[in-house]
Every structure is written in C-alpha cells, then in structure tokens.
Amino acid sequence: MLYLIKQACTALKFAALSRAGTITSVSTSRPMVALTFDDGPDPLCTPRLLDVLQEHNAKATFFMVGQAAARHPGIVEQVADGGHVIGNHSWDHPSFPLITGRERRAQIRACAKALAPYGQPILRPPYADQNLWSRLDAVWLGYQVIMYSVTADDWLDHDADWMKSRIMSRIRNGSIILLHDSLFRYGEDRYADRAPMLNMVDALLRELSGRFSFVTVPELLRNGRPLRKWWFKKCVPEFLNGLKGPYGEGWRYSKADGGKKSENRCAG
C-alpha cells in the first residue's frame, strides 16, 4: 500500500512538473543549441553581435528590455530582419517576486508594446527571479517562461577565454545558453563592457559551428522535448539596491514592502 502511495505521489509530481515547471533546455538527439541574449538592445554591442552571428550563420534569441527597445526601435527591427527571435524581458528589469502582481503584468504588457510587432510570447524574468505567482502571471498573459542550462557569468568581468572554456565544458545537445548583449543593471562599471563577450561568441562559433547548429529557442523546442525544472529564485534586496545602470535610478526594494520604485528613474 505504501509503495502504491509513493508511486502515485511520484506520478503527480511529474505531471505537475510537466505543466508548471520552467523550460531550461531541450531533450534532443540533434546537435543543436540556443544562444540567448538578455537586457538589450544596445546601440553599440547589438549591431556588432548581429555581424558576428551572421558571419557564422547562427541564429539567436534576444530577450529585450522594453525601455531599451523603445529607445532603439531600429535595432529591434534589425534583429528581427536578421532572422532572430525576440522575447520579453520586462519593461525596466525589476525582480518579479519583489513587486506586486499588478506591477508584473504591467511590466510584461509594456514590454510587449515596445517590441511589437516583432515580439514572440516567450518570457525570461529579470535576474532569472521567479516565484509561483510570477510564473502564474506569465501563463495568464500567454507567455512561455524560458530560463537556461548554461551560463558564462558574462555579467562579471571574466575574459573571453574563461567564458568560452566554461561554456565548452557544459554545452550539450539542446542546451539553452544565457549571455547578455547589454547589462541593464550592474554592480561595477567594468562589468558593462561587452567586448569580452563579443570576442568569446566569435571564438565559440568558430570552434563549434561544425559540431552544433545554433538556432532560436522556438526552433530548438520544435526539435525536441522541453526539459523543465522547479525554478523559484529571488535575489537579495540589498544586492539589487546596490546595482546601477545606463537608464538611471531603478527599483528600490525592502523586505517590508517587497519592492518600491524610485521616483528618480530615467524615463524611457
């Protein structure tokens, strides 16, 4: 009897995971992976990145911040014209678990408006922060949440060789790789430099283009079975409050109220 109860609990767990779990990679026998880039578009880095991707016949997925997209609509169009996919990364990059449901939904809708007509119904929450309620908000608005299975920690100041080695040791068929063509918020000025990331992507594609096809997230999903994980994560408010960025003051958070917007934010 106890065995049957355990089996039933396991079955329920996997059934729930298949519906509520967050996509982090894809199970596929095909040698294909997805490069994803967050926080853009950036007027300096993104066009250079598009040139690198075109040189290697690679496609990518760009999770864009609405405030940046509204400021650089020509780059949004350029990304779409290059055959890449554009996803939603909020209006101005707050941590979703630290703001209200009304604010989250407004963030997603405002970003979608800035990305129109090019945005697709895929979402990556800022900082990869997510709780149950933010996950449900995404579903309510018709979005598929896409996280990742491989990172290069390119939001810090690692050099191109270090980041390339990190990805090479972790990449597999169906991997979804997290990178940034811009940093909307960062801790130190030196972290904002995207040159090491660009050099790394160029070197990575030169070495791996014969082994892997670099495709968009939707194409990767069409060629395998999505792998999902329980993904509930929340950055420490004190850490977030110490970040800065090119768009002026952002959100300020406290443990008491969850999140409060600074009055001195830069209009986008």
Contacts in CASP RR format, 6 or more apart in sequence:
PFRMAT RR
TARGET T0000
AUTHOR 0000-0000-0000
METHOD contacts of the structure
MODEL  1
MLYLIKQACTALKFAALSRAGTITSVSTSRPMVALTFDDGPDPLCTPRLL
DVLQEHNAKATFFMVGQAAARHPGIVEQVADGGHVIGNHSWDHPSFPLIT
GRERRAQIRACAKALAPYGQPILRPPYADQNLWSRLDAVWLGYQVIMYSV
TADDWLDHDADWMKSRIMSRIRNGSIILLHDSLFRYGEDRYADRAPMLNM
VDALLRELSGRFSFVTVPELLRNGRPLRKWWFKKCVPEFLNGLKGPYGEG
WRYSKADGGKKSENRCAG
17 228 0 8 1.000
17 229 0 8 1.000
17 230 0 8 1.000
18 228 0 8 1.000
20 135 0 8 1.000
20 230 0 8 1.000
21 135 0 8 1.000
21 228 0 8 1.000
21 229 0 8 1.000
21 230 0 8 1.000
21 231 0 8 1.000
22 130 0 8 1.000
22 135 0 8 1.000
22 145 0 8 1.000
22 146 0 8 1.000
22 147 0 8 1.000
22 228 0 8 1.000
22 229 0 8 1.000
22 230 0 8 1.000
22 231 0 8 1.000
23 144 0 8 1.000
23 145 0 8 1.000
23 146 0 8 1.000
23 147 0 8 1.000
23 176 0 8 1.000
23 221 0 8 1.000
23 226 0 8 1.000
23 227 0 8 1.000
23 228 0 8 1.000
24 147 0 8 1.000
24 148 0 8 1.000
24 149 0 8 1.000
24 176 0 8 1.000
24 227 0 8 1.000
24 228 0 8 1.000
24 229 0 8 1.000
24 231 0 8 1.000
25 148 0 8 1.000
25 149 0 8 1.000
25 172 0 8 1.000
25 174 0 8 1.000
25 175 0 8 1.000
25 176 0 8 1.000
25 226 0 8 1.000
25 227 0 8 1.000
26 34 0 8 1.000
26 174 0 8 1.000
26 176 0 8 1.000
26 220 0 8 1.000
26 221 0 8 1.000
26 223 0 8 1.000
26 224 0 8 1.000
26 225 0 8 1.000
26 226 0 8 1.000
26 227 0 8 1.000
27 174 0 8 1.000
27 224 0 8 1.000
27 225 0 8 1.000
27 226 0 8 1.000
27 227 0 8 1.000
28 173 0 8 1.000
28 174 0 8 1.000
28 220 0 8 1.000
28 223 0 8 1.000
28 224 0 8 1.000
28 225 0 8 1.000
29 173 0 8 1.000
30 173 0 8 1.000
30 174 0 8 1.000
30 213 0 8 1.000
30 223 0 8 1.000
30 224 0 8 1.000
31 173 0 8 1.000
31 211 0 8 1.000
31 212 0 8 1.000
31 213 0 8 1.000
32 173 0 8 1.000
32 174 0 8 1.000
32 212 0 8 1.000
32 213 0 8 1.000
32 214 0 8 1.000
32 215 0 8 1.000
32 219 0 8 1.000
32 220 0 8 1.000
32 223 0 8 1.000
33 171 0 8 1.000
33 172 0 8 1.000
33 173 0 8 1.000
33 174 0 8 1.000
33 175 0 8 1.000
33 176 0 8 1.000
33 177 0 8 1.000
33 212 0 8 1.000
33 213 0 8 1.000
33 214 0 8 1.000
33 215 0 8 1.000
33 220 0 8 1.000
34 60 0 8 1.000
34 61 0 8 1.000
34 174 0 8 1.000
34 175 0 8 1.000
34 176 0 8 1.000
34 177 0 8 1.000
34 214 0 8 1.000
34 215 0 8 1.000
34 216 0 8 1.000
34 217 0 8 1.000
34 219 0 8 1.000
34 220 0 8 1.000
35 53 0 8 1.000
35 58 0 8 1.000
35 60 0 8 1.000
35 61 0 8 1.000
35 177 0 8 1.000
35 179 0 8 1.000
35 201 0 8 1.000
35 214 0 8 1.000
36 60 0 8 1.000
36 61 0 8 1.000
36 62 0 8 1.000
36 63 0 8 1.000
36 124 0 8 1.000
36 146 0 8 1.000
36 148 0 8 1.000
36 176 0 8 1.000
36 177 0 8 1.000
36 178 0 8 1.000
36 179 0 8 1.000
36 217 0 8 1.000
37 46 0 8 1.000
37 49 0 8 1.000
37 60 0 8 1.000
37 61 0 8 1.000
37 62 0 8 1.000
37 63 0 8 1.000
37 179 0 8 1.000
37 180 0 8 1.000
37 181 0 8 1.000
38 62 0 8 1.000
38 63 0 8 1.000
38 89 0 8 1.000
38 124 0 8 1.000
38 178 0 8 1.000
38 179 0 8 1.000
38 180 0 8 1.000
38 181 0 8 1.000
38 182 0 8 1.000
39 63 0 8 1.000
39 64 0 8 1.000
39 65 0 8 1.000
39 68 0 8 1.000
39 89 0 8 1.000
39 93 0 8 1.000
39 180 0 8 1.000
39 181 0 8 1.000
39 182 0 8 1.000
39 183 0 8 1.000
39 184 0 8 1.000
40 46 0 8 1.000
40 62 0 8 1.000
40 64 0 8 1.000
40 65 0 8 1.000
40 68 0 8 1.000
40 69 0 8 1.000
40 89 0 8 1.000
40 180 0 8 1.000
40 181 0 8 1.000
40 182 0 8 1.000
40 184 0 8 1.000
41 62 0 8 1.000
41 64 0 8 1.000
41 68 0 8 1.000
41 69 0 8 1.000
41 72 0 8 1.000
41 75 0 8 1.000
41 76 0 8 1.000
41 79 0 8 1.000
41 181 0 8 1.000
41 182 0 8 1.000
42 68 0 8 1.000
42 72 0 8 1.000
42 75 0 8 1.000
42 181 0 8 1.000
42 182 0 8 1.000
42 194 0 8 1.000
43 72 0 8 1.000
43 75 0 8 1.000
44 194 0 8 1.000
45 181 0 8 1.000
45 182 0 8 1.000
45 194 0 8 1.000
45 197 0 8 1.000
45 198 0 8 1.000
46 62 0 8 1.000
46 72 0 8 1.000
46 75 0 8 1.000
46 78 0 8 1.000
46 79 0 8 1.000
46 181 0 8 1.000
46 182 0 8 1.000
47 75 0 8 1.000
47 78 0 8 1.000
48 198 0 8 1.000
49 181 0 8 1.000
49 198 0 8 1.000
49 201 0 8 1.000
50 78 0 8 1.000
50 79 0 8 1.000
50 82 0 8 1.000
50 84 0 8 1.000
52 198 0 8 1.000
52 201 0 8 1.000
52 202 0 8 1.000
52 205 0 8 1.000
53 59 0 8 1.000
53 60 0 8 1.000
53 84 0 8 1.000
53 201 0 8 1.000
53 205 0 8 1.000
53 214 0 8 1.000
54 82 0 8 1.000
55 202 0 8 1.000
55 205 0 8 1.000
56 202 0 8 1.000
56 205 0 8 1.000
56 206 0 8 1.000
56 209 0 8 1.000
56 214 0 8 1.000
57 209 0 8 1.000
58 205 0 8 1.000
58 209 0 8 1.000
58 214 0 8 1.000
59 83 0 8 1.000
59 84 0 8 1.000
59 85 0 8 1.000
59 214 0 8 1.000
59 215 0 8 1.000
59 216 0 8 1.000
59 219 0 8 1.000
60 84 0 8 1.000
60 85 0 8 1.000
60 214 0 8 1.000
60 216 0 8 1.000
61 84 0 8 1.000
61 85 0 8 1.000
61 86 0 8 1.000
61 87 0 8 1.000
61 122 0 8 1.000
61 146 0 8 1.000
61 216 0 8 1.000
61 217 0 8 1.000
61 218 0 8 1.000
62 79 0 8 1.000
62 84 0 8 1.000
62 85 0 8 1.000
62 86 0 8 1.000
62 87 0 8 1.000
62 181 0 8 1.000
63 86 0 8 1.000
63 87 0 8 1.000
63 88 0 8 1.000
63 89 0 8 1.000
63 122 0 8 1.000
63 123 0 8 1.000
63 124 0 8 1.000
63 146 0 8 1.000
64 76 0 8 1.000
64 86 0 8 1.000
64 87 0 8 1.000
64 88 0 8 1.000
64 89 0 8 1.000
64 111 0 8 1.000
64 114 0 8 1.000
64 115 0 8 1.000
65 89 0 8 1.000
65 90 0 8 1.000
65 91 0 8 1.000
65 92 0 8 1.000
65 93 0 8 1.000
65 111 0 8 1.000
65 126 0 8 1.000
65 182 0 8 1.000
65 184 0 8 1.000
66 89 0 8 1.000
66 90 0 8 1.000
66 91 0 8 1.000
66 92 0 8 1.000
66 110 0 8 1.000
66 111 0 8 1.000
66 114 0 8 1.000
66 115 0 8 1.000
67 91 0 8 1.000
67 92 0 8 1.000
67 93 0 8 1.000
67 114 0 8 1.000
67 247 0 8 1.000
67 268 0 8 1.000
68 182 0 8 1.000
68 184 0 8 1.000
68 247 0 8 1.000
69 76 0 8 1.000
69 111 0 8 1.000
69 114 0 8 1.000
69 115 0 8 1.000
70 114 0 8 1.000
70 268 0 8 1.000
71 268 0 8 1.000
73 114 0 8 1.000
76 86 0 8 1.000
76 114 0 8 1.000
76 115 0 8 1.000
76 118 0 8 1.000
77 118 0 8 1.000
79 86 0 8 1.000
79 118 0 8 1.000
80 86 0 8 1.000
80 118 0 8 1.000
80 119 0 8 1.000
83 216 0 8 1.000
84 216 0 8 1.000
85 120 0 8 1.000
85 122 0 8 1.000
85 216 0 8 1.000
85 217 0 8 1.000
85 218 0 8 1.000
86 115 0 8 1.000
86 118 0 8 1.000
86 119 0 8 1.000
86 120 0 8 1.000
87 115 0 8 1.000
87 119 0 8 1.000
87 120 0 8 1.000
87 122 0 8 1.000
87 123 0 8 1.000
87 124 0 8 1.000
88 108 0 8 1.000
88 111 0 8 1.000
88 112 0 8 1.000
88 115 0 8 1.000
88 119 0 8 1.000
88 121 0 8 1.000
88 122 0 8 1.000
88 123 0 8 1.000
88 124 0 8 1.000
88 143 0 8 1.000
89 111 0 8 1.000
89 123 0 8 1.000
89 124 0 8 1.000
89 125 0 8 1.000
89 126 0 8 1.000
90 96 0 8 1.000
90 107 0 8 1.000
90 108 0 8 1.000
90 111 0 8 1.000
90 125 0 8 1.000
90 126 0 8 1.000
91 106 0 8 1.000
91 107 0 8 1.000
91 108 0 8 1.000
91 110 0 8 1.000
91 111 0 8 1.000
91 114 0 8 1.000
92 107 0 8 1.000
92 184 0 8 1.000
92 247 0 8 1.000
92 250 0 8 1.000
92 251 0 8 1.000
92 265 0 8 1.000
93 126 0 8 1.000
93 127 0 8 1.000
93 184 0 8 1.000
93 185 0 8 1.000
93 250 0 8 1.000
93 251 0 8 1.000
94 103 0 8 1.000
94 107 0 8 1.000
94 126 0 8 1.000
94 250 0 8 1.000
94 251 0 8 1.000
94 259 0 8 1.000
95 126 0 8 1.000
95 127 0 8 1.000
95 129 0 8 1.000
95 234 0 8 1.000
95 235 0 8 1.000
95 240 0 8 1.000
95 251 0 8 1.000
95 253 0 8 1.000
96 104 0 8 1.000
96 107 0 8 1.000
96 125 0 8 1.000
96 126 0 8 1.000
96 129 0 8 1.000
96 130 0 8 1.000
96 131 0 8 1.000
96 134 0 8 1.000
96 137 0 8 1.000
97 129 0 8 1.000
97 130 0 8 1.000
97 131 0 8 1.000
97 133 0 8 1.000
97 134 0 8 1.000
97 234 0 8 1.000
98 129 0 8 1.000
98 234 0 8 1.000
98 237 0 8 1.000
98 240 0 8 1.000
98 251 0 8 1.000
98 253 0 8 1.000
98 258 0 8 1.000
98 259 0 8 1.000
99 107 0 8 1.000
99 251 0 8 1.000
99 258 0 8 1.000
99 259 0 8 1.000
101 133 0 8 1.000
101 134 0 8 1.000
101 137 0 8 1.000
104 134 0 8 1.000
104 137 0 8 1.000
105 137 0 8 1.000
105 140 0 8 1.000
105 141 0 8 1.000
108 123 0 8 1.000
108 137 0 8 1.000
108 138 0 8 1.000
108 141 0 8 1.000
108 143 0 8 1.000
109 141 0 8 1.000
112 119 0 8 1.000
120 218 0 8 1.000
121 142 0 8 1.000
121 143 0 8 1.000
121 144 0 8 1.000
122 143 0 8 1.000
122 144 0 8 1.000
122 145 0 8 1.000
122 146 0 8 1.000
122 217 0 8 1.000
122 218 0 8 1.000
123 138 0 8 1.000
123 143 0 8 1.000
123 144 0 8 1.000
123 145 0 8 1.000
123 146 0 8 1.000
124 145 0 8 1.000
124 146 0 8 1.000
124 147 0 8 1.000
125 134 0 8 1.000
125 138 0 8 1.000
125 145 0 8 1.000
126 184 0 8 1.000
127 233 0 8 1.000
127 235 0 8 1.000
127 240 0 8 1.000
128 147 0 8 1.000
128 148 0 8 1.000
128 178 0 8 1.000
128 231 0 8 1.000
128 233 0 8 1.000
129 233 0 8 1.000
129 234 0 8 1.000
129 235 0 8 1.000
130 145 0 8 1.000
130 231 0 8 1.000
130 232 0 8 1.000
130 233 0 8 1.000
131 232 0 8 1.000
131 234 0 8 1.000
132 232 0 8 1.000
135 145 0 8 1.000
138 144 0 8 1.000
138 145 0 8 1.000
145 231 0 8 1.000
146 176 0 8 1.000
146 217 0 8 1.000
147 176 0 8 1.000
147 229 0 8 1.000
147 231 0 8 1.000
148 176 0 8 1.000
148 177 0 8 1.000
148 178 0 8 1.000
149 170 0 8 1.000
149 172 0 8 1.000
149 174 0 8 1.000
149 175 0 8 1.000
149 176 0 8 1.000
149 177 0 8 1.000
149 227 0 8 1.000
150 167 0 8 1.000
150 170 0 8 1.000
150 171 0 8 1.000
150 175 0 8 1.000
150 176 0 8 1.000
150 177 0 8 1.000
150 178 0 8 1.000
151 166 0 8 1.000
151 177 0 8 1.000
151 178 0 8 1.000
152 158 0 8 1.000
152 163 0 8 1.000
152 164 0 8 1.000
152 166 0 8 1.000
152 167 0 8 1.000
152 177 0 8 1.000
152 178 0 8 1.000
152 179 0 8 1.000
152 197 0 8 1.000
152 200 0 8 1.000
153 163 0 8 1.000
153 166 0 8 1.000
154 163 0 8 1.000
154 179 0 8 1.000
154 180 0 8 1.000
154 196 0 8 1.000
154 197 0 8 1.000
154 200 0 8 1.000
155 180 0 8 1.000
155 183 0 8 1.000
155 186 0 8 1.000
155 191 0 8 1.000
156 191 0 8 1.000
157 188 0 8 1.000
157 190 0 8 1.000
157 191 0 8 1.000
157 193 0 8 1.000
157 196 0 8 1.000
158 166 0 8 1.000
158 196 0 8 1.000
159 196 0 8 1.000
160 196 0 8 1.000
160 197 0 8 1.000
160 199 0 8 1.000
160 200 0 8 1.000
160 203 0 8 1.000
161 200 0 8 1.000
163 196 0 8 1.000
163 197 0 8 1.000
163 200 0 8 1.000
164 200 0 8 1.000
164 203 0 8 1.000
164 204 0 8 1.000
164 207 0 8 1.000
167 177 0 8 1.000
167 200 0 8 1.000
167 204 0 8 1.000
168 204 0 8 1.000
168 207 0 8 1.000
168 208 0 8 1.000
171 177 0 8 1.000
171 208 0 8 1.000
171 212 0 8 1.000
173 212 0 8 1.000
174 220 0 8 1.000
174 224 0 8 1.000
176 217 0 8 1.000
176 220 0 8 1.000
179 197 0 8 1.000
179 201 0 8 1.000
180 194 0 8 1.000
180 197 0 8 1.000
181 194 0 8 1.000
181 197 0 8 1.000
182 194 0 8 1.000
183 191 0 8 1.000
183 192 0 8 1.000
183 194 0 8 1.000
183 245 0 8 1.000
184 245 0 8 1.000
184 246 0 8 1.000
184 247 0 8 1.000
185 240 0 8 1.000
185 243 0 8 1.000
185 244 0 8 1.000
185 245 0 8 1.000
185 250 0 8 1.000
186 192 0 8 1.000
186 243 0 8 1.000
186 244 0 8 1.000
186 245 0 8 1.000
187 242 0 8 1.000
187 243 0 8 1.000
187 244 0 8 1.000
192 245 0 8 1.000
192 246 0 8 1.000
205 214 0 8 1.000
208 214 0 8 1.000
215 223 0 8 1.000
237 253 0 8 1.000
237 254 0 8 1.000
237 255 0 8 1.000
237 258 0 8 1.000
237 259 0 8 1.000
240 251 0 8 1.000
240 253 0 8 1.000
241 252 0 8 1.000
241 253 0 8 1.000
247 265 0 8 1.000
247 266 0 8 1.000
247 268 0 8 1.000
248 264 0 8 1.000
248 265 0 8 1.000
248 266 0 8 1.000
249 262 0 8 1.000
249 264 0 8 1.000
249 265 0 8 1.000
249 266 0 8 1.000
250 261 0 8 1.000
250 262 0 8 1.000
250 265 0 8 1.000
251 259 0 8 1.000
251 260 0 8 1.000
251 261 0 8 1.000
251 262 0 8 1.000
252 259 0 8 1.000
252 260 0 8 1.000
252 261 0 8 1.000
252 262 0 8 1.000
253 259 0 8 1.000
253 260 0 8 1.000
254 260 0 8 1.000
END
